[in-house]
Amino acid sequence: MNFYLARPDDVPAPNRLRSIVVGVAAALLVPLFLNMISSNLIELIKGGDHMKLLVLLGFCLVAAISSTAFIRTLSDRILTEARQARRDAAEAKGDAAEVKEAVQPLMVKETEQDETADGSNKAGSSRNE
């Protein structure tokens, strides 16, 4: 569809093949797109709502028609989300390190108090009881 809508009739065959491959690839990316937008369309189809299959086919057709733009937009969004996930993970790792640094002295102090309270290791003796 993308080829026939955007190109003149005298385009050589290899470009037609490229257009077909890119259009099919874009249509195959529709489930990924639906997952990214938290759509339950595929679950509805699996659940027996076969009229939703027409909606899915419509999404696939739109993706095929605008295949290059669809793939580029989807790729950009995936890369953006991956970068954000990496930043979030680094931030969480930093927060965990800060918490560990704040809690470590308290753990050492409490452990020392337990060990010196009666001259023995309470933690060890409570496990043996």
N, C-alpha and C positions, 0 to 999 in steps of 0.2 A: 504493500500500500504506500509506504513511504517513497519508494522508487517511482511509482506511477504518478503520485501527486506532485512530486517536487522536481522531476527530471523530464527532459524532452525525449521523444521516441527514438532519437538517433544515438543514444548512449550505448557504448559497446557492452557486450555480454558480461565481462568480468565485474563491472559495476553493478549489474543486475544481481549477480550472485552475491556480491558484498552486501547489497541492500537486503536481500532475502535473509542472509545469515544474521545481520545486525538486527533486523526486525524480529526474527525468531528468538534471538538471544534476549532482546528487550521483553518479549512476551513471557519468556521463561523466568525473567526476574520479577514478574508481578507478585508471586507469592512472597518473595523477600520484602518487596515494598509493602504489601499488606501486613506482614508481620511487624515491620518497623512502625507502622501507624496504628498498631494494636487492633487491627480489624479481625473480626471473627467470621469473616465471609466463608473461608474454607471449612471451618467447623460447621457452619450452617448447611453447607452443601453436603458434607459427610453425614450430618444429622437427618438428611432426607428432604431438605428444602431445595429441590432441584431447580426451582425458578431462579434461585440465586446464581446458578451456573451461567445464566445469561448475563448477569452483572459481571461475573468473573471474566467471561469472554469479551465483554465490552471493555473492561480494564486492559485485557491483553491486546485488543485491537487498537486502543488508544496508545498503548506502549509501543506497538509495532509501527504505527503511523508516525509517531514522534520519537522513533527509536534512539537516534543519536542524542537528542536533548534529554530523553528519559534516562538513558544509561549514564550520561554525564552528571545529571542532577542526583541520581541515586548514588553514584560513586562518591560525589562530593559530600553527600549527607552521611554516608557510611564512614568516610574518612574523618569528618568532623566529630561524629559520635565516638570514634576510636580515640581521637586526640583528647576529647573531653574525659573519656573513661580513664585514659592514662593519667591525666591531671588529677582526677578524683582519687585514683589509687595512690598517687604520690602524696597527695594531701592527707589521705587516711593513714598512710604509713608514717608520715611526719607526726600526725596527731597521736598515733599509737606510741611512737617513741617518746613524745612529751609526757604522756600518761605514765609510761614505764619509768621514766626518770623521776616523776613526782611520787610514784608509789614505792619505788625501790627503797628509799631510806626508811619509810614506814615499815616495810616488810622486814628489813634488817633489824630495826629497833624492836619490833614485836617478837621476832624470833629470838633475839638476845635475851629479852625479858623472860620468855618462856623457859629458856635454857638455864638462866641464873636464878629463877624463883626458888627452886629447892635443890639446886646443885645438879640436877639431871635434866635430860632432854624430855620435856613433857610431850612433845609431838611424838617422839619415839615410844614413850611409855603408854600413851593413849592408843597407839596402834597395836600394842601388844596385849592390851586388856581384853 
